[in-house]
């Protein structure tokens, strides 16, 4: 039991660390992009104005209106306008490494706790089949829950998550068999 809990904690920490590093790298890239944009705004504001105008024209505004929008937005917050409309960076969507790490750790812990509960509650006879079957069911339920939150097809999402979970389990079992490890 303590080994299983240690594995759950270790897995959650591993997921959190990986997510933190990945999202922190994204945050670093965003900071570098903003610094570069700040320099471009300082060195050639006219060129940056033309660039922003062109973005709005591509989005469907006529040139005159696009020029007016670019002028007003740059007068209000030039870096913010370029960050949002040129770079795709906004306060709402900016990288948050700690938040991502916590979400990843929590998701892993919840996802690992369900099969762990099966191991603790299911009869030892046929335990392998209990684990595989309930893991697939849990994956489908999690896929459906994610779809419900996202407002997409419950069936398609449940099927997709279950399918790729089965593929991952099969590959893991295959690798274990190749290296002579019991899975």
C-alpha positions as CSV (number, residue, x, y, z in Angstrom):
1,X,0.0,0.0,0.0
2,X,2.7,2.5,0.9
3,X,4.5,1.6,-2.3
4,X,1.4,2.4,-4.3
5,X,0.9,5.7,-2.5
6,X,4.6,6.5,-3.0
7,X,4.2,5.8,-6.7
8,X,1.2,8.0,-6.8
9,X,3.0,10.9,-5.1
10,X,6.1,10.4,-7.3
11,X,4.1,10.3,-10.4
12,X,2.2,13.4,-9.5
13,X,5.4,15.2,-8.6
14,X,7.0,14.1,-11.9
15,X,4.0,15.3,-13.9
16,X,4.1,18.6,-12.0
17,X,7.8,19.1,-12.5
18,X,7.5,18.4,-16.2
19,X,4.6,20.7,-16.7
20,X,6.2,23.5,-14.6
21,X,9.4,23.3,-16.8
22,X,7.4,23.2,-20.0
23,X,5.1,26.1,-19.2
24,X,8.0,28.1,-17.7
25,X,9.8,27.8,-21.0
26,X,6.7,29.1,-22.7
27,X,6.5,32.0,-20.2
28,X,10.2,32.7,-21.0
29,X,9.4,32.8,-24.7
30,X,6.5,35.1,-24.1
31,X,8.8,37.5,-22.1
32,X,11.4,37.5,-24.8
33,X,8.7,38.1,-27.5
34,X,7.4,41.1,-25.5
35,X,10.9,42.5,-25.0
36,X,11.6,42.2,-28.7
37,X,8.2,43.9,-29.5
38,X,8.9,46.7,-27.0
39,X,12.2,47.4,-28.8
40,X,10.5,47.3,-32.2
41,X,7.9,49.8,-30.9
42,X,10.6,52.1,-29.7
43,X,12.8,51.8,-32.8
44,X,10.2,51.9,-35.5
45,X,6.7,52.8,-34.3
46,X,5.6,53.6,-37.9
47,X,6.4,50.1,-39.1
48,X,4.7,48.6,-36.1
49,X,1.6,50.7,-36.8
50,X,1.6,49.5,-40.4
51,X,2.0,45.9,-39.1
52,X,-1.0,46.2,-36.8
53,X,-3.1,47.9,-39.4
54,X,-2.3,45.0,-41.8
55,X,-3.4,42.5,-39.1
56,X,-6.8,44.2,-38.8
57,X,-7.2,44.4,-42.6
58,X,-6.6,40.6,-42.8
59,X,-9.3,40.2,-40.1
60,X,-11.8,41.9,-42.3
61,X,-11.7,45.7,-41.6
62,X,-11.3,48.1,-44.4
63,X,-7.9,49.8,-44.5
64,X,-9.1,53.2,-43.2
65,X,-10.9,51.6,-40.2
66,X,-8.0,49.3,-39.5
67,X,-5.7,52.3,-39.5
68,X,-7.9,54.1,-37.0
69,X,-8.2,51.1,-34.8
70,X,-4.4,50.6,-34.8
71,X,-3.9,54.3,-34.1
72,X,-6.3,54.3,-31.1
73,X,-5.1,51.0,-29.6
74,X,-1.4,52.0,-29.9
75,X,-2.2,55.4,-28.3
76,X,-3.9,53.5,-25.4
77,X,-1.4,50.6,-25.0
78,X,0.8,49.9,-28.0
79,X,2.6,46.9,-26.4
80,X,-0.7,45.4,-25.2
81,X,-2.2,45.7,-28.7
82,X,0.8,44.1,-30.4
83,X,1.1,41.4,-27.7
84,X,-2.6,40.5,-28.1
85,X,-3.1,40.9,-31.9
86,X,0.3,40.2,-33.3
87,X,1.8,37.7,-30.8
88,X,-1.4,36.1,-29.4
89,X,-0.4,36.9,-25.8
90,X,-3.0,38.1,-23.4
91,X,-3.4,38.2,-19.6
92,X,-6.0,35.5,-19.8
93,X,-4.0,33.1,-21.9
94,X,-0.5,33.9,-20.6
95,X,1.6,31.0,-19.4
96,X,1.3,30.3,-15.6
97,X,3.8,27.6,-14.7
98,X,2.8,27.1,-11.1
99,X,-0.9,26.8,-12.0
100,X,-0.1,24.3,-14.7
101,X,2.1,22.3,-12.4
102,X,-0.6,22.1,-9.7
103,X,-3.3,21.1,-12.3
104,X,-1.1,18.4,-13.7
105,X,-0.2,17.0,-10.3
106,X,-3.9,17.0,-9.2
107,X,-5.0,15.4,-12.4
108,X,-2.4,12.7,-12.1
109,X,-3.3,12.0,-8.5
110,X,-7.0,11.7,-9.2
111,X,-6.4,9.6,-12.3
112,X,-4.0,7.3,-10.4
113,X,-6.2,7.0,-7.3
114,X,-9.1,5.4,-9.3
115,X,-7.1,2.3,-10.5
116,X,-5.4,2.2,-7.1
117,X,-8.8,1.9,-5.4
118,X,-9.6,-1.0,-7.8
119,X,-6.4,-2.8,-6.7
120,X,-7.4,-2.4,-3.1
121,X,-11.0,-3.4,-3.5
122,X,-11.1,-6.0,-6.3
123,X,-10.6,-9.7,-5.7
124,X,-7.0,-10.9,-6.3
125,X,-8.4,-13.6,-8.6
126,X,-8.6,-11.9,-12.0
127,X,-7.1,-8.6,-10.7
128,X,-5.3,-7.9,-14.0
129,X,-8.7,-8.0,-15.9
130,X,-10.3,-5.8,-13.2
131,X,-7.6,-3.2,-13.6
132,X,-7.6,-3.1,-17.4
133,X,-11.4,-3.0,-17.6
134,X,-11.9,-0.3,-15.0
135,X,-9.0,1.7,-16.4
136,X,-10.8,1.8,-19.7
137,X,-14.0,2.7,-18.1
138,X,-12.3,5.5,-16.0
139,X,-10.6,6.8,-19.2
140,X,-14.0,7.0,-21.0
141,X,-15.6,8.7,-18.0
142,X,-12.8,11.2,-17.8
143,X,-13.1,11.9,-21.5
144,X,-16.8,12.4,-21.2
145,X,-16.3,14.7,-18.2
146,X,-13.8,16.8,-20.1
147,X,-16.3,17.0,-23.0
148,X,-19.1,18.1,-20.7
149,X,-16.9,20.9,-19.4
150,X,-15.8,21.9,-22.9
151,X,-19.2,21.6,-24.4
152,X,-18.2,19.0,-27.0
153,X,-19.5,15.5,-27.9
154,X,-19.4,13.2,-24.8
155,X,-19.3,10.1,-26.9
156,X,-16.5,11.2,-29.3
157,X,-14.4,12.4,-26.4
158,X,-15.0,9.3,-24.3
159,X,-14.1,7.1,-27.2
160,X,-11.0,9.1,-28.1
161,X,-9.6,9.1,-24.6
162,X,-10.4,5.4,-24.1
163,X,-8.9,4.5,-27.4
164,X,-5.6,6.3,-26.8
165,X,-5.5,5.0,-23.3
166,X,-5.8,1.5,-24.6
167,X,-3.0,2.2,-27.1
168,X,-0.8,3.6,-24.3
169,X,-1.5,0.5,-22.1
170,X,-0.7,-1.9,-25.0
171,X,2.5,-0.1,-25.9
172,X,3.5,-0.1,-22.2
173,X,2.7,-3.8,-21.9
174,X,4.6,-4.5,-25.1
175,X,7.7,-2.6,-23.9
176,X,7.5,-4.4,-20.6
177,X,7.3,-7.8,-22.4
178,X,10.3,-6.9,-24.6
179,X,12.4,-6.1,-21.6
180,X,11.1,-9.0,-19.5
181,X,9.3,-6.8,-17.0
182,X,6.1,-7.8,-15.5
183,X,3.3,-5.4,-16.2
